Amino acid sequence: MYKFSKKLKTFALAIMVLGILGMAYGFLTTPKDTHEVEQILKSHESHGSEHQTADVKHHDQNTHAEKENHANEHEEHVKHVFHQMQNRPWSALFISAIFFFMVSLLVLVFYAIQWAAEAGWSIVLFRVMEALTAYILPGSIILFLFLLASGFHMNHIYVWMSPEAAHDEIIQAKSWWLNIPGFLIRAFIYLAGYNIFRYLLVRNSRRLDNTKDYKTYIKTKNIAVGFLAFYGVTELFMSFDWLMSLDPHWFSQLYSFYVFASMLVTAITVVAITTIYLKSKGYLPDVNTSHIHDLAKYMFGFSIFWTYFWFDQFMLQWYSNQPEEVVYFVPRLLGAYQIPFIAMLFLNFVLPILILVSSDFKRHNWIILIAGFFIIIGHFVDVYILISPATVGSSFSFGIPEISSILFFSGLFLYFTFNDLTKAKLKADGNPFIKESELYHY
């Protein structure tokens, strides 16, 4: 049995507390009205007024109309920036909340694939995967509360929820799907389904330790197949609802597959890192270099898989050069997010390929840890770029709200994962393929 060390538990709780304090600071320091925003904008102006020309002198008859139009534009700009600044702590919370939730959920998907395929090599890793999925419950609650807050207009994260959207023809054409009641009902169905399937899979898996009943094994396999079907359908809608609808004027048929690829490689990486950590502490004696090697192969393979979807989605739309298509990429590639956008590609594709291309490298834990560090950071940046341009826009920065959110959700993820490890034997010895897994050699 695994024992949750006091040091690790204290560390998890400490960064959670720090995260809560930092997130509270982020919410308390946001501008309270447009007057504060005007002062902030004025303080950031540098020679902004010097470029104003004397054209008004030649158009005296239009002076009043021009001034009125300029005043309206300025008022709209200030209001827009005000919403962006108010969104910042909400956006930081959402980015971390959905990142950690999706990591845990995709571990469950990877776990269910092992069951559905009757895989033998991975049985010694089952308890690690089960523990990593323990975060799905608290993550679901936090995400649903966030979506409820959005639905009750406590933030401006989703543009299509605002009253101004009633005058937008494109958004109104999608209102049969993008409406608040349907949005929240669907979210509840997604989250409830994921939690029910997780409960059934883990319960049956651990029940096998005592019963060693082959019927239970077959039943669990069938549940895994059902979950994969449920996830396959709901992930399409979930990605559209929670992420793509942040940019309601834009759509991509590859979007849900792109999100799936990004989170799957991150989930497998987290499984590998957690396994290596437990192995270093004297646990998981049956895990050998071949198991680690196979996890590293998945890290390598799905990094290429993610890159395929990134290239496919980006290049086809960029090459077509249609305004309604490329509008998504302009702020990310040519605007304020250019550096993180390019860095994300380097972290998620170039470095994993260079580090893990060698079969020998995949057998060294320290090399896998380095590659895993880059993959996790890179795909967090990926999620940041999926969300932040639509919610915070050019008002973005990376500071206390963002760091605090990462700390809080990291601590919560660590606590639920390692606490769940204490609830069952680390060896799933009731599984009929356990001996194959113990003797596995690549």
C-alpha positions as CSV (number, residue, x, y, z in Angstrom):
1,M,0.0,0.0,0.0
2,Y,1.1,3.5,-0.7
3,K,1.5,6.0,2.1
4,F,0.9,9.6,1.4
5,S,4.0,11.3,2.8
6,K,3.5,14.3,5.1
7,K,6.0,16.3,3.1
8,L,4.1,15.9,-0.1
9,K,0.7,16.4,1.5
10,T,1.9,19.6,3.2
11,F,3.4,20.8,-0.1
12,A,0.1,20.2,-1.9
13,L,-1.9,22.0,0.7
14,A,0.6,24.9,0.9
15,I,0.5,25.6,-2.8
16,M,-3.3,25.4,-2.7
17,V,-3.4,28.0,0.0
18,L,-1.0,30.2,-1.9
19,G,-3.0,29.8,-5.0
20,I,-6.3,30.8,-3.3
21,L,-4.7,33.9,-1.8
22,G,-3.2,34.8,-5.2
23,M,-6.5,34.2,-7.1
24,A,-8.3,36.3,-4.5
25,Y,-5.8,39.1,-5.0
26,G,-6.4,38.9,-8.8
27,F,-10.1,39.3,-8.4
28,L,-9.8,42.1,-5.8
29,T,-7.4,44.2,-7.9
30,T,-9.4,44.2,-11.2
31,P,-10.8,47.5,-12.3
32,K,-14.2,48.2,-10.7
33,D,-15.4,50.6,-13.4
34,T,-14.5,52.3,-16.7
35,H,-13.0,55.3,-15.0
36,E,-10.2,53.1,-13.5
37,V,-9.6,51.7,-17.0
38,E,-9.3,55.2,-18.5
39,Q,-6.7,56.1,-15.9
40,I,-4.8,52.9,-16.6
41,L,-4.9,53.5,-20.4
42,K,-3.7,57.1,-19.9
43,S,-0.8,56.0,-17.8
44,H,0.3,53.6,-20.5
45,E,0.1,56.1,-23.3
46,S,3.4,57.2,-24.7
47,H,3.4,59.9,-27.3
48,G,0.0,58.7,-28.4
49,S,-1.3,62.1,-29.0
50,E,1.6,63.2,-31.2
51,H,0.3,61.4,-34.3
52,Q,-3.0,63.3,-34.3
53,T,-3.1,65.5,-37.4
54,A,-4.6,68.9,-38.1
55,D,-7.2,67.4,-40.5
56,V,-9.9,68.8,-38.3
57,K,-8.9,72.4,-39.3
58,H,-9.8,71.6,-42.9
59,H,-13.2,70.1,-42.0
60,D,-14.7,72.5,-39.6
61,Q,-18.2,71.6,-40.7
62,N,-17.7,68.0,-39.6
63,T,-15.9,68.8,-36.3
64,H,-18.9,68.1,-34.1
65,A,-19.8,64.9,-35.8
66,E,-16.2,63.7,-35.8
67,K,-15.7,64.4,-32.2
68,E,-19.0,62.7,-31.3
69,N,-18.0,59.6,-33.4
70,H,-14.5,59.6,-31.8
71,A,-16.0,59.8,-28.3
72,N,-18.3,56.9,-29.1
73,E,-15.4,54.8,-30.4
74,H,-13.3,55.7,-27.4
75,E,-16.2,54.8,-25.0
76,E,-16.6,51.4,-26.7
77,H,-12.9,50.8,-26.6
78,V,-12.7,51.6,-22.9
79,K,-15.7,49.3,-22.2
80,H,-14.0,46.5,-24.2
81,V,-10.8,46.9,-22.3
82,F,-12.7,47.0,-19.0
83,H,-14.3,43.6,-19.8
84,Q,-10.9,42.2,-20.8
85,M,-9.3,43.3,-17.6
86,Q,-12.2,42.0,-15.5
87,N,-11.9,38.7,-17.4
88,R,-8.3,38.2,-16.5
89,P,-8.7,36.4,-13.1
90,W,-11.6,34.5,-14.5
91,S,-9.6,33.5,-17.6
92,A,-6.6,32.4,-15.5
93,L,-8.9,30.3,-13.4
94,F,-10.6,28.7,-16.4
95,I,-7.3,27.9,-18.2
96,S,-5.9,26.0,-15.2
97,A,-9.2,24.4,-14.4
98,I,-9.8,23.0,-17.8
99,F,-6.2,22.0,-18.3
100,F,-6.0,19.8,-15.2
101,F,-9.5,18.5,-15.7
102,M,-8.7,17.5,-19.3
103,V,-5.5,15.8,-18.2
104,S,-7.3,13.7,-15.7
105,L,-10.1,12.9,-18.1
106,L,-7.7,11.8,-20.8
107,V,-5.8,9.6,-18.4
108,L,-9.2,7.9,-17.9
109,V,-9.5,7.6,-21.7
110,F,-6.1,6.1,-22.0
111,Y,-7.0,3.7,-19.1
112,A,-10.2,2.7,-20.8
113,I,-8.4,2.0,-24.0
114,Q,-6.2,-0.5,-22.1
115,W,-9.3,-2.3,-20.9
116,A,-11.1,-2.2,-24.2
117,A,-8.0,-3.6,-26.1
118,E,-7.3,-6.2,-23.4
119,A,-3.8,-4.8,-23.2
120,G,-1.4,-6.8,-21.1
121,W,1.6,-4.6,-20.8
122,S,0.0,-1.8,-18.9
123,I,-1.7,-3.7,-16.0
124,V,1.1,-2.8,-13.5
125,L,0.3,0.9,-14.3
126,F,-3.4,0.6,-13.6
127,R,-3.3,2.0,-10.0
128,V,-1.3,5.0,-11.2
129,M,-3.9,5.8,-13.9
130,E,-6.8,5.2,-11.5
131,A,-5.3,7.6,-9.0
132,L,-4.7,10.3,-11.7
133,T,-8.4,10.1,-12.6
134,A,-9.5,10.9,-9.0
135,Y,-9.2,14.6,-9.8
136,I,-12.2,14.3,-12.3
137,L,-14.7,14.7,-9.5
138,P,-13.4,17.9,-7.8
139,G,-12.4,19.2,-11.3
140,S,-15.9,18.7,-12.5
141,I,-17.4,20.6,-9.6
142,I,-15.1,23.5,-10.1
143,L,-15.7,23.6,-13.9
144,F,-19.5,23.4,-13.5
145,L,-19.5,26.2,-11.0
146,F,-17.4,28.3,-13.4
147,L,-19.8,27.6,-16.2
148,L,-22.7,28.5,-14.0
149,A,-21.0,31.8,-13.1
150,S,-20.6,32.5,-16.8
151,G,-24.2,31.6,-17.5
152,F,-25.4,34.1,-14.7
153,H,-23.2,36.8,-16.3
154,M,-20.7,37.0,-13.5
155,N,-18.0,37.4,-16.1
156,H,-17.6,38.2,-19.8
157,I,-15.8,35.0,-20.9
158,Y,-18.4,33.9,-23.5
159,V,-19.2,36.7,-25.9
160,W,-22.3,34.9,-27.1
161,M,-23.8,35.1,-23.6
162,S,-23.8,38.9,-23.5
163,P,-26.9,41.0,-24.3
164,E,-25.0,42.6,-27.2
165,A,-25.0,39.2,-29.0
166,A,-28.6,39.7,-29.8
167,H,-27.6,42.1,-32.6
168,D,-25.0,39.7,-34.0
169,E,-26.3,37.8,-37.0
170,I,-23.6,35.1,-36.9
171,I,-24.1,34.4,-33.2
172,Q,-27.9,34.5,-33.6
173,A,-27.6,31.9,-36.3
174,K,-26.0,29.6,-33.8
175,S,-28.4,30.4,-31.0
176,W,-30.2,27.1,-31.4
177,W,-27.1,25.5,-29.9
178,L,-25.4,28.4,-28.2
179,N,-27.9,29.3,-25.5
180,I,-27.4,29.3,-21.8
181,P,-29.9,26.6,-20.7
182,G,-28.7,24.2,-23.3
183,F,-25.1,25.0,-22.6
184,L,-25.4,24.2,-18.9
185,I,-27.6,21.1,-19.4
186,R,-25.0,19.7,-21.8
187,A,-22.2,20.5,-19.4
188,F,-24.0,18.7,-16.6
189,I,-24.5,15.6,-18.9
190,Y,-20.8,15.6,-19.9
191,L,-19.5,15.9,-16.4
192,A,-22.0,13.5,-14.8
193,G,-21.2,10.9,-17.5
194,Y,-17.5,11.1,-17.0
195,N,-17.8,10.7,-13.2
196,I,-20.2,7.8,-13.4
197,F,-18.0,5.9,-15.8
198,R,-14.9,6.6,-13.8
199,Y,-16.6,5.3,-10.6
200,L,-17.7,2.1,-12.3
201,L,-14.4,1.4,-14.0
202,V,-12.3,2.0,-10.8
203,R,-14.7,0.1,-8.6
204,N,-14.7,-3.0,-10.7
205,S,-11.0,-2.9,-11.2
206,R,-10.4,-2.8,-7.5
207,R,-13.1,-5.4,-6.9
208,L,-11.1,-7.8,-9.1
209,D,-8.3,-7.8,-6.5
210,N,-10.6,-9.7,-4.1
211,T,-12.9,-11.7,-6.4
212,K,-10.6,-12.5,-9.3
213,D,-13.9,-13.1,-11.1
214,Y,-13.5,-13.2,-14.9
215,K,-17.1,-12.0,-15.3
216,T,-16.2,-8.8,-13.5
217,Y,-13.3,-8.4,-15.9
218,I,-15.5,-8.8,-19.0
219,K,-18.1,-6.4,-17.4
220,T,-15.4,-3.8,-16.8
221,K,-14.1,-4.2,-20.4
222,N,-17.7,-3.5,-21.7
223,I,-18.0,-0.5,-19.4
224,A,-14.7,0.8,-20.9
225,V,-16.0,0.4,-24.4
226,G,-19.2,2.2,-23.4
227,F,-17.2,5.0,-21.9
228,L,-15.0,5.4,-25.0
229,A,-18.2,5.7,-27.1
230,F,-19.7,8.2,-24.7
231,Y,-16.5,10.2,-24.6
232,G,-16.0,10.1,-28.4
233,V,-19.4,11.8,-28.9
234,T,-19.3,14.2,-26.0
235,E,-15.8,15.4,-26.6
236,L,-16.9,16.8,-30.0
237,F,-19.6,18.9,-28.3
238,M,-17.6,19.7,-25.2
239,S,-14.7,21.2,-27.2
240,F,-17.1,23.3,-29.2
241,D,-19.1,24.4,-26.1
242,W,-16.4,25.2,-23.7
243,L,-13.5,26.3,-26.0
244,M,-14.4,27.0,-29.6
245,S,-17.5,29.0,-28.7
246,L,-15.1,31.5,-27.1
247,D,-14.6,32.7,-30.7
248,P,-18.2,32.3,-31.9
249,H,-17.5,33.8,-35.3
250,W,-14.9,31.1,-36.2
251,F,-15.1,27.3,-36.4
252,S,-12.9,24.4,-37.3
253,Q,-14.0,20.9,-38.0
254,L,-10.6,19.7,-36.7
255,Y,-10.9,21.6,-33.4
256,S,-12.1,18.8,-31.1
257,F,-9.5,16.4,-32.5
258,Y,-6.8,19.0,-31.9
259,V,-7.9,19.4,-28.3
260,F,-8.0,15.7,-27.9
261,A,-4.5,15.2,-29.2
262,S,-3.1,18.0,-27.0
263,M,-4.6,16.7,-23.8
264,L,-3.9,13.0,-24.6
265,V,-0.1,13.4,-25.0
266,T,-0.1,15.5,-21.8
267,A,-2.1,12.9,-19.9
268,I,0.3,10.1,-21.0
269,T,3.2,12.3,-20.0
270,V,1.7,12.8,-16.5
271,V,1.3,9.0,-16.2
272,A,5.0,8.5,-17.1
273,I,6.2,11.2,-14.6
274,T,4.0,9.9,-11.8
275,T,5.2,6.3,-12.4
276,I,8.9,7.4,-12.4
277,Y,8.3,9.3,-9.2
278,L,6.7,6.3,-7.4
279,K,9.4,4.0,-8.7
280,S,12.1,6.3,-7.3
281,K,10.4,6.0,-3.9
282,G,10.5,2.3,-3.9
283,Y,7.0,1.5,-5.1
284,L,5.9,-0.3,-8.3
285,P,8.7,-3.0,-8.2
286,D,7.1,-4.7,-11.2
287,V,7.4,-1.7,-13.5
288,N,10.5,-2.1,-15.6
289,T,12.3,-0.1,-18.3
290,S,10.1,-1.6,-21.0
291,H,7.0,-0.1,-19.4
292,I,8.6,3.3,-19.2
293,H,9.9,2.9,-22.7
294,D,6.4,2.2,-24.0
295,L,5.0,5.3,-22.2
296,A,7.8,7.3,-23.8
297,K,6.9,5.9,-27.2
298,Y,3.4,7.2,-26.7
299,M,4.7,10.6,-25.7
300,F,6.8,10.7,-28.9
301,G,4.0,9.3,-31.1
302,F,1.2,11.6,-29.9
303,S,3.5,14.6,-30.0
304,I,3.7,13.9,-33.8
305,F,-0.1,13.2,-33.8
306,W,-0.8,16.6,-32.2
307,T,1.6,18.3,-34.7
308,Y,-0.4,16.8,-37.6
309,F,-3.6,18.4,-36.4
310,W,-1.9,21.7,-35.6
311,F,-0.4,21.9,-39.1
312,D,-3.6,20.7,-40.7
313,Q,-5.8,23.2,-38.9
314,F,-3.4,26.1,-39.2
315,M,-2.0,25.7,-42.7
316,L,-5.2,25.0,-44.6
317,Q,-7.0,28.0,-43.1
318,W,-4.0,30.3,-43.4
319,Y,-3.4,29.3,-47.0
320,S,-7.1,29.9,-48.0
321,N,-6.7,33.5,-46.7
322,Q,-10.4,33.9,-46.1
323,P,-11.1,36.6,-43.4
324,E,-13.7,34.4,-41.6
325,E,-11.1,31.6,-41.4
326,V,-7.8,33.3,-40.6
327,V,-9.3,35.7,-38.0
328,Y,-8.6,33.1,-35.4
329,F,-4.9,33.0,-36.2
330,V,-4.2,36.7,-36.7
331,P,-3.9,37.7,-33.0
332,R,-2.1,34.4,-32.3
333,L,0.5,34.5,-35.0
334,L,0.7,38.2,-35.9
335,G,-0.6,39.9,-32.8
336,A,0.2,40.0,-29.1
337,Y,0.4,36.2,-28.8
338,Q,3.0,35.6,-31.5
339,I,5.9,34.7,-29.1
340,P,3.9,32.1,-27.0
341,F,2.3,30.8,-30.2
342,I,5.7,30.0,-31.8
343,A,7.2,28.8,-28.5
344,M,4.3,26.4,-28.0
345,L,5.1,24.7,-31.4
346,F,8.8,24.5,-30.4
347,L,8.0,23.0,-27.0
348,N,5.3,20.6,-28.2
349,F,6.9,19.3,-31.4
350,V,10.6,20.1,-31.9
351,L,11.9,19.3,-28.4
352,P,10.0,16.1,-27.8
353,I,11.0,14.8,-31.3
354,L,14.7,15.6,-30.7
355,I,14.7,14.2,-27.1
356,L,12.7,11.1,-27.6
357,V,13.5,10.1,-31.2
358,S,16.2,7.6,-30.0
359,S,15.0,4.3,-28.6
360,D,17.8,4.3,-26.1
361,F,16.8,7.7,-24.8
362,K,13.3,6.3,-24.0
363,R,14.8,4.0,-21.4
364,H,16.4,6.7,-19.3
365,N,14.1,8.2,-16.7
366,W,15.9,11.6,-16.5
367,I,15.6,12.1,-20.3
368,I,11.9,11.2,-20.1
369,L,11.4,13.7,-17.3
370,I,13.1,16.5,-19.3
371,A,10.9,15.7,-22.3
372,G,7.8,15.5,-20.1
373,F,8.6,18.9,-18.5
374,F,8.6,20.5,-22.0
375,I,5.5,18.7,-23.1
376,I,3.4,19.7,-20.0
377,I,4.6,23.3,-20.2
378,G,4.1,23.4,-24.0
379,H,0.5,22.1,-23.8
380,F,-0.4,24.4,-21.0
381,V,0.7,27.2,-23.2
382,D,-1.4,25.6,-25.9
383,V,-4.5,25.8,-23.7
384,Y,-3.6,29.3,-22.7
385,I,-3.5,30.3,-26.4
386,L,-6.8,28.6,-27.1
387,I,-8.5,30.7,-24.4
388,S,-6.7,33.9,-23.6
389,P,-7.0,35.8,-27.0
390,A,-10.8,35.4,-26.9
391,T,-11.2,36.3,-23.2
392,V,-8.4,38.8,-22.4
393,G,-7.2,39.8,-25.8
394,S,-4.3,42.3,-26.0
395,S,-4.8,43.0,-22.3
396,F,-3.1,39.7,-21.3
397,S,-0.1,39.3,-19.1
398,F,1.3,36.5,-17.1
399,G,1.4,37.4,-13.4
400,I,-0.1,36.7,-10.0
401,P,-3.6,35.5,-11.2
402,E,-2.1,33.0,-13.7
403,I,0.6,31.7,-11.4
404,S,-1.8,31.4,-8.5
405,S,-4.3,29.5,-10.5
406,I,-1.6,27.0,-11.6
407,L,-0.5,26.6,-7.9
408,F,-4.0,26.0,-6.7
409,F,-5.0,23.4,-9.3
410,S,-1.6,21.7,-9.1
411,G,-2.0,21.3,-5.4
412,L,-5.5,20.0,-5.8
413,F,-4.4,17.6,-8.5
414,L,-1.5,16.3,-6.4
415,Y,-3.6,15.9,-3.3
416,F,-6.4,13.9,-4.9
417,T,-4.0,11.8,-6.9
418,F,-1.8,10.7,-4.1
419,N,-4.6,10.4,-1.6
420,D,-6.3,8.0,-4.0
421,L,-3.2,5.9,-4.2
422,T,-3.6,5.0,-0.5
423,K,-7.0,3.4,-1.2
424,A,-6.0,0.3,-2.9
425,K,-3.0,-2.0,-3.5
426,L,-0.6,-0.6,-6.0
427,K,-0.6,-4.0,-7.8
428,A,-3.8,-4.9,-9.7
429,D,-3.2,-8.6,-9.0
430,G,-6.8,-9.6,-9.7
431,N,-6.5,-8.8,-13.4
432,P,-6.1,-12.0,-15.5
433,F,-3.2,-10.3,-17.5
434,I,-1.1,-9.3,-14.5
435,K,1.5,-12.0,-15.0
436,E,1.9,-10.9,-18.7
437,S,2.4,-7.3,-17.5
438,E,5.0,-8.3,-14.9
439,L,7.0,-10.3,-17.5
440,Y,6.6,-7.7,-20.2
441,H,9.7,-7.0,-22.2
442,Y,10.1,-4.7,-25.2
